[in-house]
C-alpha cells in the first residue's frame, strides 16, 4: 500500500495504525512531501515499512518495489 501521510479527516498515520491491528498485515509505504527530521521515524513507529518523499519518481517507486520483492523472495525460499 502506498499511503499518503497527510490526508483530510483521517491522516495516513492513523489509517496505518488501524490497519496494522487487523489480522492481515499489509506492507505500507509512506508517501509525503514532509522531509523534515523525524518524519520517517514517526511513520515507522505507526507501522509503515518504508518511506518516500514527493515528488515521487519512477526510480523511487522502482527502488521501493525491489526491496519488497526481494523480501518476499527470501520469505518463500526453503
Beta strands, then each sheet from edge to edge (+ up, - down):
strand 1: 2-4
strand 2: 29-32
strand 3: 50-53
sheet 1: 1+ 2+ 3+
end
